[in-house]
Each structure stands twice: as C-alpha cells, then as structure tokens.
Amino acid sequence: MTAVTASNPQTAVSLSEQGLALLAAGSPLEAAEAFRAAIAAVQMNREAHTEAHHGLIRALRDAGQLNQSVAAAMALTALTPADPLAHTALSIALQAAGHVPQAEAAAARARILEWKVQLQSPREEDSLS
C-alpha cells in the first residue's frame, strides 16, 4: 500500500473511505494515516470532517494506541463540544484505555447532550396535529 499524504489530490471524503477500507482489512495503522490525511485536508479548507476524526479514534484504538485514541477523541470533543457522538467516542476510548471513571463521565455527558437534542426536536404528537 502506498503512503497517504495530505498533498495527495484525493478529497477528504475519499481519504476517509480509504481509511474505512483499511480498517476493514485489518490495517489500523495505515487506516490512522489515511484518517489523519483526511483531517489535514479539511483543515486546509477550514471545514469540519467529523467522520475522519471518528475513524482516527477507532483506528488508533484497534492498533492498541490507546492514549493516542483518547487524545484524538478529546480533540474531537473540543472541535464539536455539543455532539453526543463525540463524547460517546471519548467514553469508548477512555474505557479501552482503562480510565473507567472518566469514561463514565464522558458517557454521562453524551446522554445529557442527547437529551438536549431530543428536547429541542419537535415531538411526534405535536407534528401530527
């Protein structure tokens, strides 16, 4: 497999897809490289690409680089502080790294954020009237 770089003309989406394929093929370190390139590509365009961040978190965890996985998850929560999935990813990374109390706190934060989303959404019975 060739090295993946941010200067490659591929888009961030295709780099993320490459990362997913590498994860599925059992190559988490190469997948992490692809996800990092996707993140770098969108940073140059000043766009958020959370899928690449989630992929990086998973790839690092699968590669056994648990502290790096936690750091990547913390970076995602800083990028998207109101996203319940970012806090769920942090919880999973912390759990895998053996930081159970912190993982439980991150999971609780994810639940609270999800409840806020639900409270802001129109209720089904209201939309039926």
Secondary structure, 3 states (H helix, E strand, C coil): CCCCCCCCCCCHHHHHHHHHHHHHCCCHHHHHHHHHHHHHHHHHCCCCCHHHHHHHHHHHHHCCCHHHHHHHHHHHHHHCCCCHHHHHHHHHHHHHCCCHHHHHHHHHHHHHHHHHHHHHCCCHHHHHC
